[in-house]
């Protein structure tokens, strides 16, 4: 039997590549004759670089950068061919970099993401693919732009040297000359599966701000700050990208990428599927096993598992789903059966701490293979 193992990231529990390895180990312990192929997936968030680097036999390039609160950390990005760098925003500017009590989108910045982009450009890459899921920020991409050479000035003419959403209301004048020189001849592609505009009730702040630590009072302040930044940007750039699908992604960095970097937005899953030759792998397999940390109603809305289910259904393949937690209400057309780590684990903490062991055990017990 040919088995394609193609999980998404399990968030805090285990990476997509780690989950794939655990499932593969379990299958091999019981079904030694099985022909398995591991293909970790991502939709642009956590695991994006790993998925593309693994699939293309690329390399990782280490780079020091600032985390969301301005602390220097070790980050990396990927090289998938001679001219293409792959950057994962979550690696340096993501929620995974913060403790629960550190989440505060008024203070967090995308500056570190800009540092990764700058390093890639300085190393000669002329095509940048960026996955922007999992962000901890709501600064409309201002920090990233500062790292790339954009200068922002206050009404009194002072250069703004700090970064984070707290500085958005101070912006009065914008000088993009440094940016224009640094990105000349560079093309940008953004992997983004959300369609939110920059502001409004369906925008960056109100939809995603709460999960980044914003209370109701801060949401209003953030919204007004993002709106102010957009108005100043529009005055300088003479273009309005605020209503474009994806402008509100990752706290507004989608807006900055389109307005300042002329980036092309592409669905993250489609981009990963293309570079990993996912459909060809699905055709090859008799059975596909996927999974992610939590299988709920959001999983149905265009996420990795639902998009993979479309492919398996198209080619009449069997699909099994492993989840850290599986809500009973979830029904995805094309999924044969769901398995939850919590069925074996003592509690949620145990399921997260020992996710690899439980995934391997579930895979080993698939007697009907």
C-alpha beads as a LAMMPS data file, in Angstrom:
LAMMPS data file: protein, C-alpha beads

369 atoms
368 bonds

1 atom types
1 bond types

-500.0 500.0 xlo xhi
-500.0 500.0 ylo yhi
-500.0 500.0 zlo zhi

Masses

1 110.0

Atoms # bond

1 1 1 0.000 0.000 0.000
2 1 1 1.261 3.484 -0.914
3 1 1 0.615 6.026 1.842
4 1 1 1.070 9.793 1.591
5 1 1 1.612 11.379 5.019
6 1 1 0.809 15.086 4.657
7 1 1 0.011 16.826 7.966
8 1 1 -0.178 20.514 8.738
9 1 1 1.540 22.070 11.765
10 1 1 0.171 20.991 15.148
11 1 1 0.981 24.450 16.595
12 1 1 2.538 24.231 20.074
13 1 1 2.414 20.429 20.071
14 1 1 4.590 19.354 17.155
15 1 1 5.706 20.667 13.771
16 1 1 4.298 19.344 10.516
17 1 1 7.563 17.562 9.739
18 1 1 7.671 16.108 13.254
19 1 1 4.088 14.903 12.943
20 1 1 4.828 13.306 9.578
21 1 1 7.852 11.495 11.012
22 1 1 5.857 10.229 14.004
23 1 1 3.022 8.907 11.847
24 1 1 5.506 7.310 9.457
25 1 1 7.263 5.587 12.372
26 1 1 3.986 4.189 13.666
27 1 1 2.960 2.819 10.283
28 1 1 6.333 1.186 9.710
29 1 1 6.288 -0.460 13.140
30 1 1 3.178 -2.416 12.187
31 1 1 3.004 -2.402 8.394
32 1 1 6.602 -2.907 7.253
33 1 1 5.507 -3.486 3.664
34 1 1 3.831 -0.075 3.385
35 1 1 5.385 2.379 0.907
36 1 1 5.223 5.765 2.661
37 1 1 6.045 9.295 1.551
38 1 1 6.184 12.212 4.022
39 1 1 5.104 15.618 2.740
40 1 1 4.607 18.243 5.513
41 1 1 2.143 20.955 4.460
42 1 1 1.438 24.592 5.352
43 1 1 -0.916 27.368 4.266
44 1 1 1.593 30.174 4.863
45 1 1 1.804 30.074 8.637
46 1 1 3.930 27.904 10.898
47 1 1 5.954 25.345 8.942
48 1 1 5.835 27.282 5.654
49 1 1 9.594 27.457 5.149
50 1 1 10.125 23.850 6.245
51 1 1 7.448 22.594 3.852
52 1 1 8.948 24.320 0.812
53 1 1 12.582 23.661 1.709
54 1 1 11.904 19.957 2.300
55 1 1 9.919 19.583 -0.909
56 1 1 12.518 21.330 -3.089
57 1 1 15.669 20.002 -1.384
58 1 1 16.450 23.604 -0.563
59 1 1 18.551 25.054 2.228
60 1 1 18.006 27.193 5.310
61 1 1 19.870 30.458 5.844
62 1 1 20.362 31.629 9.420
63 1 1 19.756 35.275 10.214
64 1 1 19.660 37.285 13.434
65 1 1 16.514 39.399 13.768
66 1 1 14.263 41.104 16.295
67 1 1 11.302 39.264 17.778
68 1 1 7.885 40.979 18.132
69 1 1 9.055 42.835 21.254
70 1 1 12.407 43.915 19.845
71 1 1 14.624 41.234 21.364
72 1 1 17.410 39.819 19.193
73 1 1 16.829 36.160 18.305
74 1 1 18.086 33.550 15.862
75 1 1 15.838 33.184 12.846
76 1 1 16.133 31.706 9.390
77 1 1 14.584 31.689 5.944
78 1 1 14.743 29.252 3.059
79 1 1 16.336 29.088 -0.361
80 1 1 14.419 26.953 -2.852
81 1 1 16.334 27.879 -6.001
82 1 1 19.186 30.215 -6.975
83 1 1 17.046 33.349 -6.966
84 1 1 14.095 32.552 -4.672
85 1 1 14.016 33.021 -0.902
86 1 1 11.109 31.833 1.255
87 1 1 10.320 33.764 4.415
88 1 1 7.973 32.748 7.215
89 1 1 6.760 35.715 9.198
90 1 1 5.806 33.573 12.194
91 1 1 9.425 32.527 12.747
92 1 1 10.425 35.958 14.037
93 1 1 7.224 38.044 14.292
94 1 1 4.809 35.313 15.323
95 1 1 2.739 34.568 18.406
96 1 1 4.914 31.510 18.970
97 1 1 7.693 33.898 20.015
98 1 1 5.691 35.296 22.937
99 1 1 4.552 34.060 26.309
100 1 1 0.857 34.501 27.061
101 1 1 1.479 37.545 29.277
102 1 1 3.614 39.183 26.577
103 1 1 0.900 39.373 23.923
104 1 1 0.163 43.021 23.172
105 1 1 -0.420 44.160 19.563
106 1 1 0.056 47.790 20.614
107 1 1 3.730 47.032 21.258
108 1 1 4.629 44.219 18.852
109 1 1 6.436 44.928 15.602
110 1 1 7.122 43.354 12.200
111 1 1 10.636 44.823 12.126
112 1 1 12.242 41.386 12.388
113 1 1 10.374 40.164 9.313
114 1 1 11.774 43.133 7.427
115 1 1 15.267 42.159 8.560
116 1 1 14.843 38.710 7.016
117 1 1 13.685 40.287 3.742
118 1 1 16.604 42.711 3.782
119 1 1 19.116 39.923 4.393
120 1 1 17.699 37.881 1.515
121 1 1 17.920 40.856 -0.842
122 1 1 21.491 41.612 0.223
123 1 1 22.411 37.983 -0.511
124 1 1 21.213 38.394 -4.096
125 1 1 17.740 36.859 -4.115
126 1 1 15.403 38.665 -6.494
127 1 1 12.200 36.750 -5.749
128 1 1 10.801 36.701 -2.234
129 1 1 7.933 34.410 -1.222
130 1 1 6.516 35.260 2.197
131 1 1 4.102 33.286 4.340
132 1 1 2.319 35.643 6.727
133 1 1 0.220 33.421 8.995
134 1 1 0.587 33.265 12.765
135 1 1 1.608 36.880 13.365
136 1 1 1.704 38.600 16.765
137 1 1 1.436 42.081 15.264
138 1 1 -1.000 44.799 14.268
139 1 1 1.380 47.487 12.990
140 1 1 0.178 47.482 9.351
141 1 1 3.668 46.402 8.312
142 1 1 5.289 49.649 9.473
143 1 1 8.109 47.820 11.279
144 1 1 8.939 45.729 8.225
145 1 1 9.016 48.865 6.072
146 1 1 11.370 50.609 8.505
147 1 1 13.787 47.681 8.291
148 1 1 13.695 47.969 4.491
149 1 1 14.535 51.657 4.454
150 1 1 11.253 53.574 4.660
151 1 1 11.560 56.621 6.925
152 1 1 8.569 57.884 8.891
153 1 1 8.462 61.363 10.380
154 1 1 6.288 63.053 12.999
155 1 1 4.418 66.317 12.428
156 1 1 7.330 68.186 14.009
157 1 1 9.760 66.567 11.554
158 1 1 11.371 64.055 13.905
159 1 1 12.368 60.657 12.514
160 1 1 10.400 57.841 14.169
161 1 1 12.984 55.325 15.368
162 1 1 10.722 53.071 17.441
163 1 1 8.490 50.435 15.898
164 1 1 5.151 48.868 16.708
165 1 1 1.517 49.939 16.390
166 1 1 2.034 52.529 19.134
167 1 1 3.933 54.638 16.603
168 1 1 1.298 54.537 13.837
169 1 1 -0.560 57.651 15.142
170 1 1 2.682 59.646 15.078
171 1 1 3.245 59.196 11.338
172 1 1 2.784 62.437 9.416
173 1 1 5.293 62.292 6.560
174 1 1 6.725 59.269 4.734
175 1 1 9.982 59.022 2.772
176 1 1 10.104 55.742 0.779
177 1 1 13.311 56.520 -1.155
178 1 1 15.415 54.025 0.790
179 1 1 12.891 51.288 0.117
180 1 1 12.630 52.041 -3.582
181 1 1 16.384 51.645 -3.978
182 1 1 16.593 48.415 -1.976
183 1 1 13.755 46.562 -3.742
184 1 1 14.443 47.624 -7.318
185 1 1 14.181 44.510 -9.481
186 1 1 12.762 42.385 -6.648
187 1 1 9.425 40.581 -6.984
188 1 1 7.322 39.636 -3.963
189 1 1 4.709 36.911 -3.581
190 1 1 2.632 36.624 -0.411
191 1 1 1.141 33.318 0.684
192 1 1 -2.154 34.308 2.259
193 1 1 -5.400 32.390 2.699
194 1 1 -7.447 35.121 4.391
195 1 1 -9.403 37.763 2.492
196 1 1 -9.946 40.403 5.184
197 1 1 -9.602 44.091 4.262
198 1 1 -7.321 46.376 6.271
199 1 1 -9.925 47.932 8.539
200 1 1 -13.594 47.686 9.506
201 1 1 -15.400 44.982 11.456
202 1 1 -13.911 42.315 9.167
203 1 1 -10.473 43.918 9.115
204 1 1 -7.110 43.195 10.671
205 1 1 -7.813 44.637 14.100
206 1 1 -11.309 43.488 15.006
207 1 1 -11.021 39.973 13.596
208 1 1 -7.504 39.052 14.709
209 1 1 -6.627 41.587 17.406
210 1 1 -8.235 39.697 20.322
211 1 1 -6.162 36.551 19.776
212 1 1 -3.048 38.739 19.830
213 1 1 -3.895 40.189 23.229
214 1 1 -6.054 43.230 22.460
215 1 1 -8.937 44.063 24.830
216 1 1 -12.022 45.988 23.575
217 1 1 -10.564 49.405 24.432
218 1 1 -7.298 48.664 22.636
219 1 1 -9.150 47.401 19.576
220 1 1 -10.648 50.837 18.996
221 1 1 -7.274 52.533 19.464
222 1 1 -5.576 50.104 17.090
223 1 1 -8.254 50.539 14.448
224 1 1 -7.907 54.311 14.497
225 1 1 -4.118 54.016 14.371
226 1 1 -4.183 51.692 11.362
227 1 1 -6.656 53.991 9.612
228 1 1 -4.372 56.978 10.249
229 1 1 -1.377 55.091 8.844
230 1 1 -3.340 54.130 5.748
231 1 1 -4.393 57.741 5.148
232 1 1 -0.794 58.958 5.367
233 1 1 0.386 56.105 3.150
234 1 1 -2.275 56.827 0.549
235 1 1 -1.266 60.491 0.500
236 1 1 2.331 59.479 -0.230
237 1 1 1.769 56.546 -2.585
238 1 1 -1.360 57.811 -4.390
239 1 1 -2.850 54.301 -4.291
240 1 1 -5.413 52.609 -2.062
241 1 1 -4.898 48.918 -1.300
242 1 1 -6.829 48.881 1.975
243 1 1 -9.893 47.117 0.579
244 1 1 -8.016 44.447 -1.333
245 1 1 -8.520 40.854 -0.150
246 1 1 -5.727 39.998 2.259
247 1 1 -4.865 43.603 3.145
248 1 1 -5.887 42.842 6.718
249 1 1 -3.812 39.676 6.944
250 1 1 -1.164 39.461 9.701
251 1 1 -2.105 42.731 11.343
252 1 1 -1.998 44.636 8.070
253 1 1 1.333 43.459 6.704
254 1 1 -0.635 42.212 3.707
255 1 1 -1.554 45.849 3.050
256 1 1 2.062 46.995 3.361
257 1 1 3.255 44.262 1.014
258 1 1 0.749 45.242 -1.661
259 1 1 0.929 49.033 -1.269
260 1 1 4.664 49.476 -0.757
261 1 1 6.219 46.356 -2.325
262 1 1 3.696 45.723 -5.129
263 1 1 3.394 42.135 -3.912
264 1 1 1.219 39.518 -5.553
265 1 1 -1.145 37.733 -3.165
266 1 1 -1.610 33.999 -3.663
267 1 1 -3.516 31.430 -1.592
268 1 1 -0.951 29.807 0.684
269 1 1 -2.185 26.272 0.154
270 1 1 -2.074 26.651 -3.635
271 1 1 1.458 27.965 -3.511
272 1 1 2.682 25.107 -1.316
273 1 1 0.762 22.552 -3.379
274 1 1 2.430 23.820 -6.555
275 1 1 5.974 23.714 -5.195
276 1 1 5.527 20.318 -3.507
277 1 1 3.770 18.683 -6.493
278 1 1 1.025 17.717 -4.061
279 1 1 -1.537 16.631 -6.634
280 1 1 0.935 14.231 -8.252
281 1 1 1.658 12.738 -4.811
282 1 1 -2.082 12.326 -4.170
283 1 1 -2.467 10.500 -7.483
284 1 1 0.379 8.162 -6.504
285 1 1 -1.027 7.233 -3.099
286 1 1 -3.673 4.670 -2.159
287 1 1 -4.235 6.376 1.203
288 1 1 -3.551 9.895 2.478
289 1 1 -3.110 10.743 6.163
290 1 1 -3.218 14.391 7.228
291 1 1 -3.897 16.287 10.438
292 1 1 -3.366 19.384 12.574
293 1 1 -3.669 20.500 16.179
294 1 1 -7.363 21.333 16.306
295 1 1 -10.033 20.111 13.917
296 1 1 -13.020 22.460 14.227
297 1 1 -15.352 24.606 12.143
298 1 1 -12.437 26.770 10.969
299 1 1 -10.874 23.664 9.409
300 1 1 -13.769 23.574 6.959
301 1 1 -13.217 27.156 5.786
302 1 1 -10.483 26.708 3.205
303 1 1 -7.805 25.445 5.574
304 1 1 -5.165 22.857 4.657
305 1 1 -7.262 19.788 5.481
306 1 1 -10.364 20.904 3.603
307 1 1 -8.280 21.865 0.547
308 1 1 -6.463 18.527 0.664
309 1 1 -9.834 16.783 0.944
310 1 1 -10.867 18.435 -2.325
311 1 1 -7.857 16.860 -4.029
312 1 1 -8.360 13.403 -2.545
313 1 1 -12.038 13.475 -3.481
314 1 1 -11.143 14.576 -7.015
315 1 1 -8.925 11.513 -7.454
316 1 1 -11.122 9.107 -5.426
317 1 1 -8.513 8.545 -2.710
318 1 1 -9.020 7.610 0.939
319 1 1 -8.275 10.345 3.483
320 1 1 -7.752 9.951 7.231
321 1 1 -7.377 12.898 9.607
322 1 1 -5.374 12.926 12.851
323 1 1 -6.029 15.796 15.248
324 1 1 -4.888 16.897 18.654
325 1 1 -8.532 17.734 19.304
326 1 1 -11.477 16.910 17.033
327 1 1 -14.851 18.589 17.516
328 1 1 -17.811 16.294 16.947
329 1 1 -19.549 18.791 14.664
330 1 1 -16.831 18.751 12.000
331 1 1 -17.821 17.140 8.722
332 1 1 -15.503 17.513 5.727
333 1 1 -16.614 15.883 2.507
334 1 1 -14.021 13.329 1.482
335 1 1 -12.680 12.474 4.953
336 1 1 -13.146 8.787 5.732
337 1 1 -12.430 8.981 9.449
338 1 1 -11.107 11.283 12.195
339 1 1 -8.758 10.287 15.031
340 1 1 -8.049 12.426 18.116
341 1 1 -4.979 12.314 20.344
342 1 1 -7.293 13.129 23.267
343 1 1 -8.879 9.705 22.931
344 1 1 -5.647 8.265 24.373
345 1 1 -4.093 11.179 26.253
346 1 1 -4.818 11.873 29.933
347 1 1 -5.617 15.525 29.248
348 1 1 -4.821 18.380 26.859
349 1 1 -1.430 19.057 28.459
350 1 1 -0.440 15.415 28.047
351 1 1 -1.667 15.401 24.441
352 1 1 0.513 18.384 23.575
353 1 1 3.596 17.267 25.484
354 1 1 3.558 13.757 24.037
355 1 1 1.989 14.420 20.635
356 1 1 4.647 12.465 18.726
357 1 1 4.114 9.334 20.821
358 1 1 0.333 9.445 20.462
359 1 1 0.456 10.104 16.712
360 1 1 2.791 7.159 16.260
361 1 1 0.519 4.944 18.370
362 1 1 -2.599 5.905 16.378
363 1 1 -0.818 5.185 13.112
364 1 1 0.389 1.801 14.350
365 1 1 -3.166 0.796 15.283
366 1 1 -4.747 1.418 11.866
367 1 1 -5.648 -2.255 11.510
368 1 1 -7.876 -1.785 8.476
369 1 1 -5.037 -0.664 6.231

Bonds

1 1 1 2
2 1 2 3
3 1 3 4
4 1 4 5
5 1 5 6
6 1 6 7
7 1 7 8
8 1 8 9
9 1 9 10
10 1 10 11
11 1 11 12
12 1 12 13
13 1 13 14
14 1 14 15
15 1 15 16
16 1 16 17
17 1 17 18
18 1 18 19
19 1 19 20
20 1 20 21
21 1 21 22
22 1 22 23
23 1 23 24
24 1 24 25
25 1 25 26
26 1 26 27
27 1 27 28
28 1 28 29
29 1 29 30
30 1 30 31
31 1 31 32
32 1 32 33
33 1 33 34
34 1 34 35
35 1 35 36
36 1 36 37
37 1 37 38
38 1 38 39
39 1 39 40
40 1 40 41
41 1 41 42
42 1 42 43
43 1 43 44
44 1 44 45
45 1 45 46
46 1 46 47
47 1 47 48
48 1 48 49
49 1 49 50
50 1 50 51
51 1 51 52
52 1 52 53
53 1 53 54
54 1 54 55
55 1 55 56
56 1 56 57
57 1 57 58
58 1 58 59
59 1 59 60
60 1 60 61
61 1 61 62
62 1 62 63
63 1 63 64
64 1 64 65
65 1 65 66
66 1 66 67
67 1 67 68
68 1 68 69
69 1 69 70
70 1 70 71
71 1 71 72
72 1 72 73
73 1 73 74
74 1 74 75
75 1 75 76
76 1 76 77
77 1 77 78
78 1 78 79
79 1 79 80
80 1 80 81
81 1 81 82
82 1 82 83
83 1 83 84
84 1 84 85
85 1 85 86
86 1 86 87
87 1 87 88
88 1 88 89
89 1 89 90
90 1 90 91
91 1 91 92
92 1 92 93
93 1 93 94
94 1 94 95
95 1 95 96
96 1 96 97
97 1 97 98
98 1 98 99
99 1 99 100
100 1 100 101
101 1 101 102
102 1 102 103
103 1 103 104
104 1 104 105
105 1 105 106
106 1 106 107
107 1 107 108
108 1 108 109
109 1 109 110
110 1 110 111
111 1 111 112
112 1 112 113
113 1 113 114
114 1 114 115
115 1 115 116
116 1 116 117
117 1 117 118
118 1 118 119
119 1 119 120
120 1 120 121
121 1 121 122
122 1 122 123
123 1 123 124
124 1 124 125
125 1 125 126
126 1 126 127
127 1 127 128
128 1 128 129
129 1 129 130
130 1 130 131
131 1 131 132
132 1 132 133
133 1 133 134
134 1 134 135
135 1 135 136
136 1 136 137
137 1 137 138
138 1 138 139
139 1 139 140
140 1 140 141
141 1 141 142
142 1 142 143
143 1 143 144
144 1 144 145
145 1 145 146
146 1 146 147
147 1 147 148
148 1 148 149
149 1 149 150
150 1 150 151
151 1 151 152
152 1 152 153
153 1 153 154
154 1 154 155
155 1 155 156
156 1 156 157
157 1 157 158
158 1 158 159
159 1 159 160
160 1 160 161
161 1 161 162
162 1 162 163
163 1 163 164
164 1 164 165
165 1 165 166
166 1 166 167
167 1 167 168
168 1 168 169
169 1 169 170
170 1 170 171
171 1 171 172
172 1 172 173
173 1 173 174
174 1 174 175
175 1 175 176
176 1 176 177
177 1 177 178
178 1 178 179
179 1 179 180
180 1 180 181
181 1 181 182
182 1 182 183
183 1 183 184
184 1 184 185
185 1 185 186
186 1 186 187
187 1 187 188
188 1 188 189
189 1 189 190
190 1 190 191
191 1 191 192
192 1 192 193
193 1 193 194
194 1 194 195
195 1 195 196
196 1 196 197
197 1 197 198
198 1 198 199
199 1 199 200
200 1 200 201
201 1 201 202
202 1 202 203
203 1 203 204
204 1 204 205
205 1 205 206
206 1 206 207
207 1 207 208
208 1 208 209
209 1 209 210
210 1 210 211
211 1 211 212
212 1 212 213
213 1 213 214
214 1 214 215
215 1 215 216
216 1 216 217
217 1 217 218
218 1 218 219
219 1 219 220
220 1 220 221
221 1 221 222
222 1 222 223
223 1 223 224
224 1 224 225
225 1 225 226
226 1 226 227
227 1 227 228
228 1 228 229
229 1 229 230
230 1 230 231
231 1 231 232
232 1 232 233
233 1 233 234
234 1 234 235
235 1 235 236
236 1 236 237
237 1 237 238
238 1 238 239
239 1 239 240
240 1 240 241
241 1 241 242
242 1 242 243
243 1 243 244
244 1 244 245
245 1 245 246
246 1 246 247
247 1 247 248
248 1 248 249
249 1 249 250
250 1 250 251
251 1 251 252
252 1 252 253
253 1 253 254
254 1 254 255
255 1 255 256
256 1 256 257
257 1 257 258
258 1 258 259
259 1 259 260
260 1 260 261
261 1 261 262
262 1 262 263
263 1 263 264
264 1 264 265
265 1 265 266
266 1 266 267
267 1 267 268
268 1 268 269
269 1 269 270
270 1 270 271
271 1 271 272
272 1 272 273
273 1 273 274
274 1 274 275
275 1 275 276
276 1 276 277
277 1 277 278
278 1 278 279
279 1 279 280
280 1 280 281
281 1 281 282
282 1 282 283
283 1 283 284
284 1 284 285
285 1 285 286
286 1 286 287
287 1 287 288
288 1 288 289
289 1 289 290
290 1 290 291
291 1 291 292
292 1 292 293
293 1 293 294
294 1 294 295
295 1 295 296
296 1 296 297
297 1 297 298
298 1 298 299
299 1 299 300
300 1 300 301
301 1 301 302
302 1 302 303
303 1 303 304
304 1 304 305
305 1 305 306
306 1 306 307
307 1 307 308
308 1 308 309
309 1 309 310
310 1 310 311
311 1 311 312
312 1 312 313
313 1 313 314
314 1 314 315
315 1 315 316
316 1 316 317
317 1 317 318
318 1 318 319
319 1 319 320
320 1 320 321
321 1 321 322
322 1 322 323
323 1 323 324
324 1 324 325
325 1 325 326
326 1 326 327
327 1 327 328
328 1 328 329
329 1 329 330
330 1 330 331
331 1 331 332
332 1 332 333
333 1 333 334
334 1 334 335
335 1 335 336
336 1 336 337
337 1 337 338
338 1 338 339
339 1 339 340
340 1 340 341
341 1 341 342
342 1 342 343
343 1 343 344
344 1 344 345
345 1 345 346
346 1 346 347
347 1 347 348
348 1 348 349
349 1 349 350
350 1 350 351
351 1 351 352
352 1 352 353
353 1 353 354
354 1 354 355
355 1 355 356
356 1 356 357
357 1 357 358
358 1 358 359
359 1 359 360
360 1 360 361
361 1 361 362
362 1 362 363
363 1 363 364
364 1 364 365
365 1 365 366
366 1 366 367
367 1 367 368
368 1 368 369
